[in-house]
């Protein structure tokens, strides 16, 4: 027997201390909507990220095997193998995103959002209409339907658009810059070229690219920017009313890669 919505809500609250019941309920309803869409499209939620993780782990195992052979057998033409692949989880933890989104809403906004999610979870979405929407996003470069959808979300729930889309854009862009900074230091040390492969949702690409462009001056030297400028960006998007940035776990999100 599959757990019902209230059982899932209770389970989510137990594993996320401090999350309000209404926020947990909203998260469960959103997950149900996503699950229904994924089922109709015959895809797995987050499948692209699972595949990216699988490929990265496979590449890392290959690297370790070659490195071990080089170390003990002195083969591979006396050349060190190429760099291994390290997985960096560069998105903000979903728990923080949900809590910040919920805290940003007024009482009326919370009620309105729950009703919208409840309606979406009960409404039967036409499979062909859903496939046409996905195809228009993925296959038509001139169709900006995804941006229109994000603008529509921001129109009805301005703070939700900010916390779920734009704050995460800034967070992921900052993590990419931190990773580039770290790999740049490593490249100076061992002389090996480093490559970053970023897997992100299509709706976040414009915002991330815009921030990377704005902060390119940090590395191009066009203007003097404080060394901790990236960390300041992160500090603004990880705290909640119940969890402050100076707490150990949140501080790690600001400083660590």
C-alpha positions, 0 to 999 in steps of 0.5 A: 500500500502506498503512503497517503499525502498526510503520511508522506507529510509526516515522514518529511517533517520527521526527517527535516526538523524545523520544517512547518507542516504546511511547508511539508504538505506543499512539498509533498503535493509538488512532488506528486505533481512532478511524479504524475508528469514524469509518469505520463512522459515515461521518464524518471524525475532527476534522471539526467542528474542520476546519469551524470553521477553514474558517468562521473563515478565510472570515469573516476573508477577508470582513473583510479585503476589506471593510476594504480597500474601506473604506480605499481607497474610503471605502464601507460607509456610512463605517463600519468593518466588523465585527471580523475572526475570529482562530483560536486553537488552544486545546487542548494539543498532542497530543504533550504530552498523549500523553507526559504520559499515558504518563509517568503510567503504571506499567510494569504500566499501560503494558502493560495499556493497550497490550493494551487498545488492541491488543484494541480495534484488532482487535475488530470493533465493531457499527455499530448499537451505535456509532451508538446510543451516539453518538445517546444522547450527542448527542440525549438531554440526560438520558442521561449516558452520556459522563460514565459512559464518562469515569468508566469510563476513569478507573477503569481508568486513573486517570492517563490520565483525568487527563492526557487529560481533566481536564488538558486541561479546565484547559488549554483553560479557561485559554486561554479566560480568557487570550483573554478577558483579551486581547480585553477589553483590545482592547475598552477600546482600540477600543470594539468588542464582542468575541465568543469562539466556542469549539469543544470536544469534548462530553466537555470541556464540564463540566470547562471550565465548572466551571473558568470558574465557579471563576475567574470571580472573577478578572474579577468582583472577588469576591476578590483573585487574582494576575495570573498565576494563569491562567499558574500553572494552565498551568505545571502541565499542559505540562511533561514529564520530558524537557521542562521548563516553562522551555524556550522552546517550553513557556513560550510555551504558558503565556504566549501566545495 
